[in-house]
Amino acid sequence: MTTWMKMNFMNSASPIMEQLIMFHDYTMIIIISILSMVMMMMIMLKFNKFKTRNILENQNLETLWTIIPTIMLVFIAMPSLKILYIMEEMINPSITIKVLGHQWYWTYEYSDKKKMEIESYMINKTKKNEFRLLEVSNRMIIPFMTQTRMIISSSDVIHSWTIQPLGIKMDAIPGRLNQTSIMMKKPGIFFGQCSEICGMNHSFMPISLESINMKFFIKWMKNN
């Protein structure tokens, strides 16, 4: 794996993450352009030989360098507001899952057809092909290409349910229900971790999500 690959984002697994990566690249182009222009002006001022003791006001120039940053901020704000709207939008979710944070594990409650609750603890001893400190006793199972609503809360202290490939980071706050949605594009296993310092075992409550076909999801629901 190259250094560039290590510094880049994880491969996206949801439309939201795709939008976030595109917005990041778009914003970086604007920032690098501004930085290059400012550096060029500083170099020109450093080496030019124009000198004067009488510095006069230039209203047109001051107006110009006030308007240009405003226009740039508008170009950054518009796609940002669009992504925020998309992240908050909930379009006819087919499945609702309640996520509850504990010290120091997660519980997932499926309550659409029948109430089913599973507890997800970190596995201390991993096998050869498993990921250390990321494998759990029970994964959260969802079908891909299906709109899923997540209701996130906590039973004790503030946690944060985060999975980077999905572009999701939602705080789990005691006494409050936060809502977000997931639309998986492909099957697979995706890992995340609690992103809010919640105690001495904060680093040992990983998140493991498995995306499967709807047919296998229905079969899994019936068997549990």
C-alpha positions in Angstrom: 0.0 0.0 0.0 1.4 3.4 -1.0 1.8 6.4 1.3 -0.9 8.2 -0.7 -3.4 5.3 -0.1 -2.7 5.4 3.6 -3.4 9.1 3.8 -6.6 8.9 1.8 -10.1 8.2 3.0 -11.5 4.6 3.3 -13.4 3.3 0.3 -17.0 4.6 0.5 -19.8 2.1 1.2 -22.7 4.5 1.1 -23.9 7.4 -1.0 -23.4 9.8 1.9 -19.7 9.0 2.1 -19.3 9.4 -1.6 -20.7 12.9 -1.3 -18.5 13.7 1.6 -15.3 12.6 -0.3 -16.4 14.7 -3.3 -17.0 17.7 -1.1 -13.6 17.3 0.5 -11.8 17.1 -2.9 -13.8 20.1 -4.1 -12.9 22.2 -1.0 -9.3 21.2 -1.2 -9.0 22.5 -4.7 -10.4 25.9 -3.6 -8.1 26.0 -0.6 -5.0 25.1 -2.6 -5.8 27.7 -5.2 -6.1 30.4 -2.5 -2.9 29.3 -0.9 -1.0 29.3 -4.2 -2.3 32.8 -5.0 -1.3 34.2 -1.6 2.1 32.6 -1.8 2.7 34.1 -5.3 1.7 37.6 -4.1 4.0 37.3 -1.1 6.9 36.3 -3.3 6.2 39.2 -5.7 6.1 41.7 -2.8 9.3 40.3 -1.4 11.3 40.7 -4.6 9.8 43.8 -6.3 11.6 47.1 -6.1 8.7 49.5 -5.9 9.0 51.7 -2.8 7.1 54.6 -1.6 6.7 56.7 1.6 3.2 57.8 0.7 0.7 54.9 1.1 -2.7 56.0 0.0 -6.1 54.3 0.4 -7.5 52.4 -2.5 -11.2 51.9 -2.0 -11.6 49.8 -5.1 -9.0 47.3 -4.0 -10.4 47.0 -0.5 -13.9 46.4 -1.9 -12.5 43.8 -4.3 -10.7 41.8 -1.6 -13.8 41.9 0.5 -16.1 40.6 -2.2 -13.9 37.8 -3.6 -13.6 35.9 -0.2 -17.4 36.3 0.2 -18.0 34.7 -3.2 -15.6 31.8 -2.4 -17.4 31.2 0.9 -20.7 31.0 -0.9 -19.2 28.4 -3.4 -18.1 26.3 -0.4 -21.3 26.8 1.7 -23.8 25.7 -1.0 -22.6 22.1 -1.5 -22.0 21.8 2.3 -25.7 22.7 3.0 -26.8 20.3 0.3 -24.9 17.4 2.0 -26.2 18.4 5.4 -29.8 18.2 4.0 -29.1 14.8 2.4 -27.7 13.4 5.7 -30.8 14.5 7.7 -33.3 13.3 5.1 -35.2 10.2 5.8 -36.9 8.6 2.8 -39.4 5.8 3.8 -37.0 3.6 5.9 -37.7 -0.1 5.5 -36.0 -1.1 8.8 -35.5 0.6 12.1 -32.7 -0.4 14.5 -32.2 1.2 17.9 -28.5 1.4 19.0 -27.8 1.8 22.7 -24.3 2.5 24.1 -23.2 1.0 27.4 -19.9 1.0 29.3 -18.4 -0.7 27.3 -20.5 -2.5 24.7 -23.3 -1.9 22.2 -26.8 -3.3 22.0 -28.9 -3.4 18.8 -32.7 -3.7 19.0 -34.7 -4.8 16.0 -38.4 -4.0 16.7 -40.2 -3.7 13.3 -41.8 -7.2 13.3 -40.7 -8.7 16.5 -38.6 -7.3 19.3 -35.1 -8.7 19.1 -32.1 -7.4 21.0 -28.5 -8.5 20.6 -25.5 -7.5 22.6 -22.1 -6.8 20.9 -19.0 -7.2 23.0 -15.4 -7.1 21.9 -13.7 -10.5 21.5 -10.5 -10.7 23.5 -9.1 -13.7 21.7 -9.2 -13.5 17.9 -8.5 -16.2 15.3 -5.9 -16.1 12.6 -8.0 -14.2 9.9 -9.8 -11.9 12.4 -9.0 -8.3 13.2 -7.6 -7.7 16.7 -9.6 -5.3 18.9 -12.3 -5.0 16.2 -14.1 -8.3 16.2 -17.3 -8.6 18.3 -19.5 -11.3 19.7 -22.5 -10.3 17.6 -22.4 -8.1 14.5 -25.2 -5.7 13.6 -26.8 -7.2 10.5 -28.5 -5.0 7.8 -29.5 -5.6 4.2 -27.7 -3.6 1.5 -29.6 -1.4 -1.0 -32.2 -0.8 1.7 -33.0 2.4 3.6 -32.3 1.7 7.3 -33.2 4.1 10.1 -30.8 4.2 13.1 -32.0 5.5 16.5 -29.1 6.1 18.7 -29.0 6.6 22.5 -27.0 5.7 25.6 -27.8 4.1 29.0 -25.0 5.7 31.0 -22.5 8.3 29.6 -22.0 9.9 26.2 -20.8 7.6 23.5 -20.4 8.1 19.7 -21.4 5.5 17.1 -19.0 5.9 14.2 -18.3 4.0 11.0 -16.1 5.9 8.7 -16.8 4.0 5.4 -20.5 5.0 5.8 -19.8 8.6 6.7 -21.7 8.2 10.0 -20.7 9.7 13.4 -23.7 10.1 15.7 -23.5 10.9 19.4 -25.3 8.5 21.8 -26.5 10.8 24.6 -28.4 9.5 27.7 -32.1 10.5 27.7 -32.0 11.6 24.1 -32.7 9.8 20.8 -30.6 10.8 17.8 -31.6 9.7 14.4 -29.7 9.0 11.2 -30.1 6.7 8.2 -27.9 4.1 6.3 -28.1 3.0 2.7 -25.4 0.4 2.1 -24.3 0.0 -1.5 -22.6 -3.4 -1.3 -22.3 -6.4 0.9 -19.4 -6.7 3.3 -18.2 -6.3 6.9 -17.4 -2.7 8.1 -15.8 -1.7 11.3 -16.0 1.4 13.5 -15.3 2.5 17.0 -16.7 4.7 19.8 -15.5 8.3 19.0 -16.3 9.9 22.4 -14.1 9.3 25.4 -16.5 7.3 27.7 -14.3 5.8 30.4 -11.3 3.5 30.9 -12.5 0.9 28.3 -13.4 3.5 25.7 -11.0 1.9 23.2 -12.5 -1.6 23.7 -16.1 -1.2 22.4 -15.7 -1.6 18.6 -18.6 -1.6 16.1 -19.0 -4.3 13.5 -21.6 -4.1 10.8 -22.3 -6.8 8.3 -24.2 -6.0 5.1 -26.0 -8.9 3.5 -28.6 -9.7 0.9 -32.3 -9.0 1.9 -33.1 -12.7 1.4 -30.4 -13.8 3.9 -31.4 -10.9 6.2 -35.0 -12.2 6.4 -33.8 -15.7 7.0 -31.4 -14.4 9.8 -34.3 -12.5 11.4 -36.5 -15.7 11.4 -33.8 -17.8 13.0 -33.1 -15.3 15.9 
